[in-house]
Amino acid sequence: MNQKLVSLTFGALCVCGFSFSQIKTKKTDTPVAPDKTVSVQIDSISDGKNLAAIEMATVADSLSAKTIEDLQLASEIDQKWLDELYSNELFDSIYASVTDLKYDAVDYPELPTDTLKARLHKLSSKTPFNIEYNESLESVIKSYLKHRRNSLERLMSLSDYYFPMFERELDNYNIPLEIKYLAIVESALKPRAKSRVGATGLWQFMFATGKQYNLNVTSYVDERSDPLKSTEAASKYLARLYEIFGDWDLALASYNCGPGNVSKAIRRSGGYENYWNIRPYLPKETAGYLPAFLATMYIFEYAEEHGFKKHRPEFRYIDTDTIHVKQMISLDQVSELLDLPMEELQFLNPSYKLDIIPYVEGKNYTLRLPRHAVGKFVTNEASIYEFVTNEMNKREKPLPQLFESETKTTYRVVSGDNLGKIARQFNVRVSQLKQWNGLRSNDLKIGQRLTVYRTQPTTSASKSLANASTKSTVQSSTSNSSKTYKVKSGDSLWSISKKFPGVSIQNIKDWNDISGNNLKAGTTLKLSR
């Protein structure tokens, strides 16, 4: 037995020795570091020989990359002709004011506390909301009046287009009409507004909630940005929340943070069901949500008493109508055929993400147009679709076959540019500019370089591109010369900008230090820097 034990022990020692020799061999056979790595000579503890140690390069953590840049770029875009009413700036400022709402006392002697109390009491008697005076609400109202006057005037003008469609849908579901002011707090009346967490549209639906209320999202369409469909969905959702809580203040709070967070706040408060009593237990953004809503409601209802002046909107809802499309069509084709500015069509049709209206069997996709253009479209419908078919067939060809390298030019984006303006300048389409430059949105950055191809036969294309280049050069060379225009009766910033290609509304405002949209006949305007 002892002899067998000795034999087993001896065998185990042999195996260990063999394994050690294998490990040692691997160490001595360490390959030399590649040429592209940095080697540092160190002493090996085992045998004293020098081995090559690879020094690894530091890789930046992708999660530490700053993404705020995108918002900054968006804010720098010189918006199109309706920038005064429809811009990211409004949405960003509204979002910031709700999430970082301050309740410090504001000196605003134009609105005495007693007057505010009387007006709030009167407003409360007309609405189902608990509009009671408190110092926090007074602070928010006075802060808005003092610091957000210009933004609110612009929103009041834009509301002339959106509020009629909101009121119709809200009334269909027995929702208080004052809920229309919620869209201002949610999105600043920007249909394509998108929050940091992905909520989209006038009523800021998340993807899952939108699907739950039949808001379809595809590569072409985002119905969360459709004013009518999203308002109907919001009405259904708010009606359901009111059934749960039986209180409109709590329904609004739950619209922002979810019913679960509101019920938790009720528990933590000891069972209170009044918004102002559970507010300390709500998420920070929701705590400022209802005060922002009530302050907005107050200012809109008493706008005249506070001297607000509405700018006349470019469109009223009643002055537009829709057409069911019978085949795929792009907004730039409609713009070309009906002689409508691309920016108008984008404003009226915000749910089409790529500015293309698809045609899908069983789906009804519509094109909204100014009323004066509807008849023109219907009368020429057959020829319009024939033109579109021919154009679509051309676009299906591979890019290298359509355009050769010598037909390409590069354009540098300047202040006041937008895709529609550049497309008109080079006699091409917006969709072509987006295709050539891999653009998924309409946003441009000053100094950005765009590739432009000529699309006509070589002879005429050369002339077209040469004319466009010459035009650009002339505009550039005359930018420092003194070009002026005398305002006539009936003129507007929009009509004047149309008379001078390359000059936007914002250019005219900047060059003449104009803050509003009103012009006085006889005024001489500078039309260059």
SEDRENLO-11341 format. One record per residue (C-alpha): residue in one letter; y, z, x. Coordinates in steps of 0.02 Angstrom, whole numbers, padded with zeros to 5 digits, always signed. Each point is the difference from the previous one (the first is absolute). Layout:
N
AYZX
...
//
This chain:
529
M+00000+00000+00000
N+00120+00046+00142
Q-00045-00161+00091
K+00044-00101-00156
L+00168+00091-00013
V+00039-00038+00182
S-00041-00184-00029
L+00116-00011-00150
T+00141+00085+00096
F-00020-00118+00147
G+00004-00151-00119
A+00160+00061-00083
L+00085+00021+00169
C-00047-00177+00048
V+00075-00072-00161
C+00163+00097+00026
G+00013-00061+00179
F-00027-00180-00053
S+00135+00015-00137
F+00124+00076+00124
S-00028-00143+00120
Q+00037-00124-00141
I+00163+00085-00046
K+00053+00005+00181
T-00038-00185+00019
K+00111-00040-00148
K+00142+00096+00077
T-00010-00090+00166
D-00010-00168-00090
T+00166+00025-00090
P+00084-00172-00009
V+00168-00033+00080
A+00144+00004-00123
P+00060-00171-00062
D+00154-00076+00079
K+00107+00031-00153
T-00027+00189+00000
V+00088+00130+00104
S-00123+00092+00117
V+00026+00172+00075
Q-00115+00059+00145
I-00073+00173-00028
D-00137+00102+00086
S-00168+00008-00084
I-00059+00178-00020
S-00182-00051+00020
D+00001-00095+00166
G+00178-00006+00064
K+00014-00188-00020
N+00154-00081-00077
L-00021-00069-00174
A+00119-00110-00100
A+00073+00087-00153
I+00078-00108-00136
E+00168+00059-00062
M+00013-00042-00186
A+00165-00073-00063
T+00085+00100-00137
V-00010-00083-00172
A+00139+00037-00122
D-00055+00079-00163
S+00028-00130-00137
L+00033+00139-00125
S+00155+00050+00097
A+00082-00170-00027
K+00160+00010-00101
T-00006-00093-00166
I+00177+00041-00058
E+00052-00162+00084
D-00053-00101-00151
L+00119+00094-00114
Q+00141-00024+00124
L-00032-00187+00008
A-00001-00010-00189
S+00167+00091-00009
E+00075-00121+00126
I-00046-00155-00099
D+00155-00082-00069
Q-00055-00013-00180
K+00024-00153-00105
W+00136-00030-00128
L-00055+00146-00109
D-00005+00127+00141
E+00133+00105-00088
L-00124+00039-00138
Y-00172-00026+00073
S-00036+00070+00172
N-00111+00118+00097
E+00151+00106+00039
L+00007+00066-00177
F-00185+00044-00004
D+00005+00085+00170
S+00152+00105-00046
I-00074+00051-00168
Y-00166+00046+00082
A+00088+00103+00133
S+00111+00088-00127
V-00150+00058-00102
T-00111+00057+00144
D+00142+00088+00094
L+00104+00059-00146
K+00128+00133+00048
Y+00065+00130-00121
D+00152+00061+00097
A+00162+00020-00098
V+00103-00161-00002
D+00189-00002-00016
Y+00039-00125-00137
P+00152+00060-00099
E-00002-00156-00112
L-00146+00079-00094
P+00033+00183-00047
T-00153+00106-00033
D+00051+00035-00181
T+00015-00186-00036
L-00170-00032+00077
K-00080+00139-00103
A+00071-00073-00162
R-00058-00176+00042
L-00175+00057+00049
H-00015+00098-00162
K+00051-00153-00100
L-00122-00109+00099
S-00142+00123-00026
S+00025-00005-00188
K-00027-00190+00001
T-00157-00004+00109
P-00171+00087+00002
F+00032+00063+00177
N+00049+00179+00040
I+00170-00038+00077
E+00066+00173+00034
Y+00141+00037+00120
N-00046+00079+00165
E+00084+00001+00170
S-00133-00111+00079
L+00025-00138-00128
E+00190+00015+00017
S-00017-00019+00188
V-00105-00159-00016
I+00117-00079-00129
K+00156+00033+00103
S-00085-00058+00159
Y-00048-00166-00082
L+00176-00023-00069
K+00078+00035+00169
H-00118-00088+00120
R-00096-00132-00098
R+00135-00082-00105
N-00020-00177+00068
S-00190+00003-00016
L+00010+00062-00178
E+00124-00136-00049
R-00118-00132+00067
L-00146+00078-00093
M+00101+00003-00161
S+00028-00187+00016
L-00183-00034+00036
S-00050+00110-00147
D+00078-00127-00119
Y-00146-00115+00042
Y-00143+00126+00003
F+00043+00131-00130
P-00021-00112-00155
M-00180-00042+00049
F-00034+00183+00043
E+00065+00061-00168
R-00108-00125-00096
E-00160+00059+00082
L+00045+00185-00007
D+00038-00014-00185
N-00169-00084-00031
Y-00087+00157+00064
N+00121+00128-00075
I+00064+00050+00171
P+00178+00072+00011
L+00115-00144+00048
E+00082+00110+00132
I-00159-00023+00103
K+00078-00165+00055
Y+00101+00101+00127
L-00164+00051+00082
A-00018-00176+00073
I+00162+00029+00096
V-00069+00158+00079
E-00168-00083+00033
S+00054-00168+00072
A+00188-00026-00012
L-00045-00145-00118
K-00083-00097+00140
P-00160-00085-00065
R-00076-00020+00173
A+00043+00176+00059
K-00142+00079+00097
S-00009+00183+00049
R-00073+00070+00161
V-00164+00040-00090
G-00017-00173-00079
A+00071+00029-00175
T+00075-00166-00055
G+00118-00071-00130
L+00136+00059-00118
W-00110+00144-00059
Q-00086+00033+00167
F-00183-00019-00047
M-00134+00038+00127
F-00136-00133+00015
A-00134+00101-00092
T+00115+00058-00140
G+00064-00178-00022
K-00178-00064-00018
Q-00035+00138-00127
Y+00144-00066-00107
N-00048-00184+00021
L+00127-00046+00133
N-00089-00136+00098
V+00024-00018+00189
T-00059-00157+00091
S+00049-00099+00154
Y+00128-00094-00105
V+00053+00125-00133
D+00047+00184-00007
E+00029+00045-00182
R+00067+00170+00051
S+00157-00101+00043
D+00003-00087-00169
P+00142+00084-00099
L-00079-00020-00172
K-00182+00036+00042
S+00041+00149+00111
T+00117+00074-00132
E-00138-00013-00131
A-00120+00086+00119
A+00127+00137+00039
S+00028+00028-00187
K-00188+00022-00029
Y-00015+00118+00147
L+00150+00107-00052
A-00063+00009-00180
R-00165+00066+00065
L+00086+00129+00111
Y+00103+00061-00148
E-00159+00023-00101
I-00065+00112+00140
F+00154+00110+00026
G+00098-00016-00163
D+00162+00008+00101
W+00098-00147+00070
D+00064+00095+00152
L-00177+00042+00053
A-00059-00176-00043
L+00129-00071+00121
A-00048+00125+00135
S-00184-00048-00019
Y+00047-00185+00006
N+00066+00033+00175
C-00130+00119+00073
G-00147-00008-00120
P-00055+00116-00142
G-00106+00104+00120
N+00149+00055+00105
V+00099+00046-00157
S-00144+00107-00068
K-00014+00086+00170
A+00187+00038-00005
I-00019+00074-00174
R-00140+00114+00063
R+00097+00053+00155
S+00155+00040-00102
G-00099+00121-00107
G-00014-00112-00152
Y+00177-00068-00022
E+00012-00171-00085
N+00185-00038+00027
Y+00034-00123+00141
W+00139+00105+00078
N-00115+00153+00007
I-00144-00092+00085
R+00111-00107+00114
P-00019+00115+00153
Y-00189-00029-00006
L+00008-00191-00012
P-00009-00121+00149
K+00168-00024+00086
E+00029-00176-00066
T-00043+00049-00179
A+00117+00150+00011
G+00144-00123+00022
Y-00071-00128-00121
L+00060+00066-00168
P+00173+00053+00064
A+00023-00177+00069
F-00055-00073-00167
L+00115+00112-00102
A+00147-00030+00117
T-00027-00189-00015
M-00010+00013-00189
Y+00161+00102-00008
I+00098-00121+00111
F-00059-00154-00096
E+00038+00081-00168
Y+00173+00055+00057
A+00038-00146+00114
E+00161-00047-00090
E+00067+00179+00010
H-00027-00005+00189
G+00085-00168+00023
F-00152-00105+00047
K+00026-00188-00009
K-00149-00112-00024
H-00010-00163+00096
R-00056-00139-00115
P-00182-00040+00039
E-00052-00177+00041
F-00130+00006-00140
R-00032+00088-00163
Y-00178+00016-00064
I+00045-00090-00161
D+00062-00150+00102
T-00173-00033+00073
D-00164-00065-00070
T-00178-00030+00060
I-00115-00151+00013
H-00191+00010+00017
V-00046-00103+00153
K-00138-00130-00018
Q-00042-00016+00184
M+00043+00083+00166
I+00184-00021+00042
S+00113+00076+00132
L+00173+00071-00028
D+00076-00114+00132
Q-00066-00152-00095
V+00082+00065-00159
S+00159+00033+00100
E+00003-00179+00062
L-00042-00084-00165
L+00115+00103-00112
D+00139+00022+00129
L-00009+00190-00009
P+00031+00117+00147
M-00162+00069+00071
E+00075+00174-00004
E+00022-00009-00190
L-00182-00047-00025
Q-00060+00140+00116
F+00105+00126-00096
L-00066-00058-00169
N-00182-00012+00059
P-00028+00150+00115
S-00188+00021-00031
Y-00049-00157+00098
K-00028+00064+00176
L-00003-00169+00088
D+00127-00085-00115
I-00144-00100-00074
I-00053+00010-00182
P-00189-00023-00009
Y-00096-00079-00141
V-00160+00091-00050
E-00106-00044-00151
G+00016+00139-00130
K+00157+00075+00079
N+00178-00028-00060
Y+00121-00010+00145
T+00180-00035-00047
L+00154-00069+00084
R+00162+00086-00052
L+00153-00112+00005
P+00183+00010-00050
R+00009-00059-00180
H+00102-00155+00046
A-00142-00061+00113
V-00144+00026-00123
G+00037-00157-00100
K+00012-00104+00158
F-00172+00062+00057
V-00085-00029-00169
T+00075-00173-00023
N-00060-00057+00171
E-00161+00101+00005
A-00118-00147+00029
S+00100-00073+00143
I+00025+00173+00076
Y-00187+00034+00007
E-00032-00176+00068
F+00123+00034+00140
V-00078+00170+00034
T-00174-00077+00009
N+00056-00129+00127
E+00086+00134+00103
M-00150+00115-00002
N-00112-00143+00059
K+00115-00029+00148
R+00000+00184+00045
E-00190+00006+00007
K-00002-00110+00156
P-00016+00090+00167
L+00165+00040+00082
P-00034-00101+00162
Q-00024-00160-00101
L+00162+00024-00094
F+00113+00050+00143
E+00006-00053+00181
S+00076+00104+00139
E+00156-00109+00017
T+00043+00032-00184
K+00017+00186+00030
T+00162+00095+00021
T+00044+00184+00018
Y+00130+00090-00104
R+00073+00169+00041
V+00040+00114-00148
V+00181+00057-00013
S+00087+00127-00111
G+00002-00057-00181
D-00155-00109+00015
N-00145+00002-00121
L-00151-00112-00020
G+00074-00095-00147
K+00159-00040+00095
I-00093-00056+00157
A-00119-00107-00103
R+00147-00089-00083
Q+00083-00024+00168
F-00151-00090+00073
N-00053-00084-00163
V-00169+00089-00004
R-00081+00127-00115
V-00005+00189+00013
S-00190-00003-00011
Q-00005-00120+00148
L+00110+00114+00105
K-00116+00145-00041
Q-00155-00103+00042
W+00068-00065+00165
N+00054+00172+00058
G-00140+00108-00071
L+00120+00096-00114
R-00076+00104-00140
S+00167+00058-00071
N+00178-00064-00016
D+00070+00123+00126
L+00091-00068+00153
K+00072+00085+00153
I+00163-00053+00082
G-00044-00092+00161
Q-00175-00044-00062
R-00056-00177+00049
L-00076-00112-00132
T-00100-00158+00029
V+00054-00145-00113
Y-00092-00167-00016
R+00071-00157-00078
T-00104-00055-00148
Q+00062-00178-00030
P-00050-00164+00088
T+00057-00010+00181
T+00155-00107-00030
S+00074+00097-00145
A-00063+00165+00067
S+00094-00025+00162
K+00160-00028-00097
S-00032+00148-00114
L-00036+00119+00142
A+00143-00068+00104
N+00118+00025-00147
A-00063+00177-00025
S+00020+00039+00185
T+00173-00079+00003
K+00047+00099-00155
S-00060+00160+00082
T+00097-00043+00158
V+00158-00041-00097
Q-00014+00164-00096
S-00024+00093+00163
S+00145-00088+00087
T+00117+00024-00146
S-00046+00181-00027
N+00149+00054+00103
S+00122-00122-00078
S+00111+00052-00145
K-00083-00065-00159
T+00077+00068-00160
Y-00015-00018-00188
K+00125+00042-00137
V-00079+00088-00150
K+00020-00090-00166
S-00015+00067-00177
G-00185+00016-00046
D-00060+00009+00181
S-00130+00127+00053
L-00075+00046+00168
W-00158-00092-00050
S+00090-00161-00052
I+00104+00000+00159
S-00152+00026+00112
K-00084-00149-00085
K+00147-00111+00048
F-00019+00040+00185
P-00179-00020+00067
G-00043+00131+00128
V+00121+00128-00073
S-00080+00143-00097
I+00079+00124-00119
Q-00019+00137+00131
N+00088-00111+00129
I+00150-00019-00116
K+00004+00188-00031
D-00013+00043+00185
W+00130-00126+00057
N+00125+00052-00134
D-00036+00187-00009
I-00053-00009-00184
S-00101+00145-00071
G-00026-00056-00180
N-00029-00166-00087
N+00169-00023-00084
L+00117-00138+00062
K+00182-00030-00040
A+00061-00177-00030
G+00114-00059+00139
T-00082+00107+00135
T-00034-00092+00163
L-00174+00034+00069
K-00059-00025+00178
L-00163-00098+00005
S-00038+00026+00185
R+00008+00142+00124
//
